[in-house]
């Protein structure tokens, strides 16, 4: 399992000197090819490959399963939005041990995103800087793809469990801020039958003005339109930034209550640059403070956990939280769960730790429960809040 860190990661990160976005795209292309083979070209071979992946990366612990929003989560570790933007390999993420996956961010209109380069790794900080800008094929394309792929696993493996899929919705760059609510609504109408839960993303720093939609008046209209269309059929969550102050978070929590949201995701990337060892981006030669984009990974860990704890305290644990930001180990996941997160998500850590990361986290969480004399993960949620 250390082969990835000792050999593959140094090769991918520095040996090949490849653009991180290019490497990411090649991974998605490869997995997409496997998904296509599973469905059409060579189902027996693809099925065998997937079974081997499950054996290597998946770890079953009944004490880690839970039901939330009427959905069955085999474990609390999910893939965060941004990794599979177009849902190209939606149903394969379970083979890597994940308990759920969040697709997107998807926008109503297809868009190329910001100019490249726009994704940078910061190995000294176990972090990444991204300014992707919601590059995606659009809601119509995702709806068509998920409608086709929403079929049972070809291998009919009895160990294959239901796998919740979330869809993260963003505002199209071409849509004026005053029309943001209608933009989100358009995406939701196209995709509402394709996802198990939906997330309103108003916290990315990479679309001009998007974070202003976290203001109470703006967010109130967005959530109102979506819930009117939704009629309570699908769990609706909102994803917030780590850079909000306590007052702004309180305003959003009030809206969550007003609009009967199912939960909140804490947090997105940060625009803060303090406590970073990296001073300049080797790719551009510029100071990091001069580079646009959001920071993810280890530097976000403490702040996201603080916000999780704050939300849990202010809501008395009544609003489910998905915790994301700086999770690399079982200890990191445990910290967020005991602060109040019902579920957690990973992204940057998966690149640094490799495909065995989820299994290590799940085994570690099971050991944590045993060490603390807890019979189930539900008993750990918020126990240190």
C-alpha positions in Angstrom: 0.0 0.0 0.0 3.0 2.3 0.4 3.8 1.7 -3.3 1.7 4.7 -4.2 3.4 7.2 -1.8 6.9 5.9 -2.4 6.9 5.3 -6.2 3.8 6.4 -8.0 3.1 9.7 -6.3 6.6 11.1 -6.8 6.4 10.0 -10.5 3.0 11.6 -11.0 3.7 14.8 -9.1 7.2 15.6 -10.3 8.7 12.9 -12.4 6.4 13.3 -15.3 6.2 17.1 -14.9 2.6 16.8 -16.2 -0.1 19.3 -15.7 -2.3 18.1 -12.7 -5.4 18.8 -14.7 -4.2 16.7 -17.6 -3.4 13.8 -15.2 -6.9 14.1 -13.6 -8.5 14.0 -17.1 -6.5 10.9 -18.0 -7.8 9.2 -14.8 -11.4 10.1 -15.6 -10.9 8.9 -19.2 -9.5 5.6 -18.1 -12.3 5.0 -15.6 -14.9 6.1 -18.2 -13.5 3.5 -20.6 -13.9 0.8 -17.9 -17.5 1.9 -17.2 -18.3 1.7 -21.0 -16.7 -1.7 -21.2 -18.8 -2.8 -18.2 -22.0 -1.8 -19.9 -21.3 -2.7 -23.6 -18.0 -3.9 -24.9 -16.7 -6.6 -22.6 -18.9 -6.9 -19.5 -17.2 -10.1 -18.1 -13.7 -8.6 -18.2 -14.8 -5.2 -16.9 -16.8 -6.9 -14.1 -13.8 -8.9 -13.1 -11.6 -5.8 -12.9 -14.3 -4.1 -10.8 -14.5 -7.0 -8.4 -10.7 -6.9 -8.0 -10.9 -3.2 -7.2 -13.5 -3.8 -4.5 -11.4 -6.5 -2.9 -8.4 -4.1 -2.8 -10.0 -0.8 -1.9 -13.3 -1.7 -0.1 -13.6 -2.5 3.6 -17.0 -3.4 5.1 -17.8 -2.4 8.7 -21.5 -2.7 9.6 -20.9 -0.2 12.5 -20.1 2.5 9.9 -23.3 2.2 7.9 -26.2 4.6 8.5 -29.4 5.8 7.0 -29.7 9.5 6.4 -32.5 11.3 4.4 -34.0 7.9 3.7 -30.8 6.9 1.9 -28.5 4.0 2.8 -24.9 4.9 3.3 -22.7 1.8 3.6 -20.0 4.0 5.1 -19.6 7.8 5.9 -16.7 8.5 3.5 -17.7 10.1 0.2 -16.0 11.6 -2.9 -16.4 15.4 -2.9 -17.7 17.4 -5.8 -15.2 18.6 -8.3 -13.6 15.2 -9.0 -16.2 13.8 -11.4 -17.7 17.0 -12.8 -19.7 15.5 -15.5 -20.7 12.2 -13.8 -18.7 10.2 -16.3 -17.9 7.4 -13.9 -20.6 8.0 -11.3 -21.2 4.3 -10.4 -17.6 3.2 -10.3 -16.6 5.2 -7.3 -18.0 2.6 -5.0 -15.3 0.2 -6.3 -12.8 2.5 -4.6 -14.5 2.0 -1.2 -16.5 5.2 -1.1 -19.9 5.2 0.6 -21.3 7.8 -1.7 -20.2 10.3 -4.4 -21.1 13.9 -5.2 -21.0 14.8 -8.9 -20.5 18.2 -10.4 -20.3 21.1 -10.0 -22.7 21.2 -12.9 -24.1 24.4 -14.4 -27.2 25.0 -16.6 -25.1 26.0 -19.5 -22.0 24.1 -20.7 -18.9 26.2 -20.1 -15.1 25.8 -20.5 -14.1 27.3 -17.2 -11.2 29.6 -16.5 -8.0 29.8 -18.6 -5.3 27.2 -18.0 -3.2 26.4 -16.1 -5.8 26.4 -13.3 -5.0 23.5 -11.0 -1.8 23.4 -9.0 -0.5 21.0 -6.4 1.4 22.4 -3.3 3.2 19.3 -2.0 4.9 21.2 0.8 1.5 22.0 2.2 -0.3 18.8 1.2 -2.7 21.1 -0.6 -3.9 22.2 -3.9 -4.8 25.5 -5.5 -7.6 25.5 -8.1 -9.4 28.1 -10.1 -11.2 25.8 -12.5 -14.3 27.9 -12.8 -17.0 25.2 -13.0 -15.8 23.7 -16.3 -18.4 21.2 -17.3 -20.5 19.9 -20.1 -23.8 21.3 -18.7 -26.9 19.9 -17.1 -28.4 18.6 -20.3 -25.4 16.4 -20.9 -25.2 15.1 -17.4 -28.9 14.3 -17.3 -28.5 12.3 -20.5 -25.5 10.4 -19.3 -27.0 9.5 -15.9 -30.3 8.5 -17.4 -28.4 5.9 -19.5 -26.1 4.7 -16.7 -28.7 4.4 -14.0 -28.9 0.7 -14.4 -28.1 -2.2 -12.0 -24.5 -3.4 -11.9 -23.8 -5.7 -14.8 -22.2 -8.4 -12.6 -25.3 -8.6 -10.3 -22.8 -8.9 -7.4 -24.8 -9.5 -4.2 -22.2 -7.6 -2.2 -22.8 -4.5 -4.4 -24.8 -2.1 -2.3 -27.0 0.9 -3.1 -24.7 3.9 -3.6 -26.1 7.4 -3.1 -25.2 10.0 -5.7 -25.3 13.7 -4.9 -25.4 16.4 -7.6 -23.7 19.7 -6.9 -25.3 22.7 -8.7 -23.5 25.9 -9.6 -24.4 29.1 -11.4 -23.4 29.5 -15.1 -20.8 32.2 -15.6 -22.9 33.8 -18.4 -25.9 34.2 -16.1 -26.2 37.5 -14.3 -26.3 37.4 -10.5 -29.8 38.7 -10.5 -30.9 35.7 -12.5 -29.0 33.1 -10.4 -32.1 31.6 -8.8 -33.6 30.7 -12.2 -30.2 29.3 -13.4 -30.1 26.9 -10.4 -33.7 26.0 -11.0 -33.1 25.1 -14.6 -30.3 22.7 -13.7 -32.4 21.2 -10.9 -35.4 20.6 -13.2 -33.2 18.7 -15.7 -31.4 16.6 -13.1 -33.9 16.1 -10.2 -34.6 12.5 -11.2 -30.9 11.6 -11.6 -29.5 12.3 -8.1 -30.3 11.1 -4.6 -29.5 14.5 -3.0 -28.7 18.0 -4.4 -26.3 20.7 -3.2 -26.5 24.4 -3.9 -23.0 25.6 -4.4 -22.7 29.3 -3.6 -19.2 29.1 -2.1 -16.7 28.6 -4.9 -14.3 31.5 -5.2 -13.7 30.9 -8.9 -16.9 32.2 -10.5 -17.1 36.1 -10.3 -19.6 37.2 -7.6 -20.7 33.7 -6.7 -19.9 34.0 -3.0 -22.1 37.0 -2.8 -25.0 34.5 -3.2 -24.3 33.4 0.3 -25.9 36.7 1.5 -29.2 36.0 3.1 -31.4 37.9 0.6 -29.8 36.2 -2.5 -29.7 32.7 -1.0 -33.3 33.0 0.3 -34.6 33.4 -3.3 -32.5 30.6 -4.6 -33.6 28.1 -1.9 -37.2 29.3 -2.1 -37.5 28.6 -5.9 -35.7 25.2 -5.6 -37.8 24.0 -2.7 -41.0 25.1 -4.5 -40.0 22.9 -7.4 -38.7 20.1 -5.2 -41.8 19.8 -3.1 -39.7 17.9 -0.5 -38.9 15.0 -2.8 -35.1 15.2 -2.8 -32.8 16.2 0.1 -31.4 19.7 -0.6 -28.2 21.0 1.0 -26.1 24.1 0.7 -22.3 24.3 0.6 -20.7 27.1 2.4 -17.2 28.8 2.4 -14.8 28.5 5.2 -14.1 32.2 5.1 -17.6 33.2 6.5 -17.8 34.8 9.9 -20.1 33.5 12.6 -22.8 36.0 11.8 -23.0 35.0 8.2 -23.1 31.4 9.1 -26.0 32.1 11.5 -27.9 33.8 8.7 -27.5 30.7 6.5 -28.5 28.4 9.3 -31.7 30.4 9.7 -32.4 30.0 6.0 -31.8 26.3 6.3 -34.5 26.2 8.9 -36.9 28.4 6.9 -36.6 26.4 3.7 -36.4 23.0 5.5 -33.0 22.1 4.0 -31.8 18.5 4.6 -28.3 19.5 5.6 -25.2 21.7 5.0 -21.7 21.0 3.6 -18.8 22.5 5.4 -16.7 23.6 3.7 -15.6 24.7 0.2 -12.0 25.9 -0.5 -10.5 28.9 1.2 -9.1 32.1 -0.3 -6.8 32.6 2.7 -3.1 32.1 2.1 -1.7 32.2 5.7 0.2 29.3 7.2 1.3 28.1 3.8 4.9 27.0 3.3 4.7 27.4 -0.5 5.5 31.0 -1.4 5.6 30.8 -5.1 4.0 28.6 -7.7 6.8 27.0 -9.8 4.5 26.8 -12.8 4.0 30.6 -13.0 6.8 32.0 -10.9 4.3 34.3 -9.1 3.8 34.7 -5.4 0.9 32.6 -4.1 -0.7 35.7 -2.7 -0.9 37.0 -6.3 -2.6 33.8 -7.6 -6.4 33.6 -7.8 -8.2 30.4 -6.7 -9.2 28.4 -3.6 -6.9 26.3 -1.4 -7.9 22.8 -0.5 -6.2 20.1 1.5 -4.4 20.1 4.8 -4.4 23.9 5.4 -8.2 23.8 5.4 -8.5 21.0 8.1 -8.7 23.1 11.2 -11.0 25.8 9.9 -13.5 23.4 8.4 -13.7 21.4 11.6 -14.2 24.6 13.6 -17.2 25.5 11.4 -18.6 22.0 11.7 -18.5 22.3 15.5 -20.1 25.7 15.4 -22.9 24.5 13.1 -23.5 21.5 15.3 -23.6 23.6 18.4 -25.9 26.3 17.0 -28.4 23.7 15.6 -28.1 21.3 18.6 -27.2 18.6 16.1 -30.5 18.7 14.3 -29.1 19.7 10.9 -27.0 16.9 9.3 -23.5 18.1 8.2 -21.2 16.7 5.5 -17.7 17.6 6.6 -15.0 18.2 4.0 -11.6 19.8 4.1 -8.1 18.4 4.8 -9.1 14.7 5.4 -6.1 12.4 4.8 -6.4 9.9 7.7 -8.9 8.2 10.0 -7.9 10.6 12.7 -8.9 13.5 10.4 -12.2 11.9 9.6 -12.8 11.1 13.3 -12.1 14.7 14.2 -14.8 16.0 11.9 -17.3 13.3 12.9 -16.9 13.9 16.6 -17.2 17.6 15.9 -20.6 17.0 14.4 -20.4 15.7 10.8 -22.6 12.8 9.9 -20.7 12.2 6.7 -17.3 13.3 5.4 -15.9 13.8 1.9 -12.4 13.7 0.5 -10.8 15.1 -2.7 -7.2 16.5 -2.3 -6.2 13.8 0.2 -7.1 11.1 -2.2 -4.5 12.3 -4.7 -1.9 12.5 -2.0 -2.7 9.3 -0.2 -3.7 7.1 -3.1 -6.6 4.7 -3.8 -6.1 2.7 -0.6 -6.8 5.8 1.4 -10.6 5.1 1.9 -10.0 1.6 3.1 -7.4 2.9 5.7 -9.9 5.5 6.9 -12.7 3.0 7.2 -10.6 0.5 9.1 -9.3 3.3 11.3 -12.8 4.6 12.1 -13.9 1.1 13.1 -10.9 0.9 15.4 -11.8 4.3 16.9 -15.3 3.1 17.7 -13.9 0.0 19.4 -11.3 2.0 21.4 -14.0 4.4 22.6 -16.5 1.7 23.5 -19.0 2.9 20.8 -21.2 0.4 19.0 -22.0 2.5 16.0 -20.8 5.6 14.1 -24.0 7.4 15.0 -22.9 7.5 18.6 -19.7 9.3 17.6 -21.4 12.2 15.7 -20.9 15.4 17.7 -19.6 13.6 20.8 -16.8 16.2 21.2 -18.8 19.2 20.1 
